[in-house]
Amino acid sequence: MSNEVSSALPERSSSPAKDYHEPPPAPFIGAAELKKWALYRALIAEFVATLLLLYIGQLTIMGYKSESDHDPCGSVGLLGVAWVFGGMVFILVYCTAGISGGHINPAVTFGLFLSRKISLIRGLLYIVVQYLGAICGTALVKAIYKSKFELYGGGVNSVSPGYTRGVAWSAEMIGTFVLVYTVLSATDSKRNARDSHVPVLAPLPIGFAVFLVHLATIPITGTGINPARSLGAAVIYNQQIAWEDPWDLFWRTFHRSTYCSNLPTNTEGMQMEISDATYICSRICVCDL
């Protein structure tokens, strides 16, 4: 009798079945994606999302600095600026995750490419439209707040007094690591399968990570952690201070081996006497290193 009962029971497998499926790695080049409308829809989503991030973020910075001049206690403060950037990233990732993945950051795109979640072509195109979106978003802020934009430094990232460039570089490196690590953890296939019934759980930690990193690094560098955000502000402001600190972080390493060591500078803070195309392209190369 016992033999009959035991034979009727299903056999247990030695290893439990997975309740999720690991997606296959993305193709390295991904040239076939160029024929699909989904890629171009994703590029539009990344452009618009980065534009909105810079537009809202830079407007908040201009408003914060303007109000602080009249009433330091009446402005949103650094806490408010951090909340705005974190909240905008949360909203934009939630809105665009199903279209483009909600990168909004070349560092995130590069991290996802290294983890084989996107192809090389998609990654490069994402980075291009993210830079363009950041430049356009900052340009809109300058069009609205032109006098304040010039007065308050265009919201560019620079090393604050009392900090060395080494400290600033370390703060940005650690902050970017925290963000990319959070993105990779939040988009893990096992976690997505478990939390698929609550779609807000992926964007929430990403936005909160951005908030915390801003809170920690605004006093040091103004918080970059997003090459598109830094480049967009620097291109539109286009003064020496906008390039001096980010560029010098890499200067000592590359000045002997690259053509960029011969780029002219203007120590009086005026616009660079160099063609805009060469000037911008040389900085884009540095921001992507």
HULIN-V56345 format. One line per field, one symbol per residue. ss: DSSP state (~ for helix, > for strand, _ for the rest). A space follows every 10 residues. Layout:
BEGIN
ss->???
END
This chain:
BEGIN
ss->_~~~~~~~__ __________ __________ ~~~~~_~~~~ ~~~~~~~~~~ ~~~~~~~~~~ ~~~~~~~~~~ ______~~~~ ~~~~~~~~~~ ~~~~~~____ _____~~~~~ ~~~~_____~ ~~~~~~~~~~ ~~~~~~~~~~ ~~~~_~~~~~ ~_~~~_____ ____~~~~~~ ~~~~~~~~~~ ~~~~~~__~~ ~~~~_____~ ~~~~~~~~~~ ~~~~~~~~~~ ~_____~~~~ ~~~~~~~__~ ~~~~~~~~~~ ~~~~____~~ ~~________ _____~~~~~ ~~~~~~~__
END
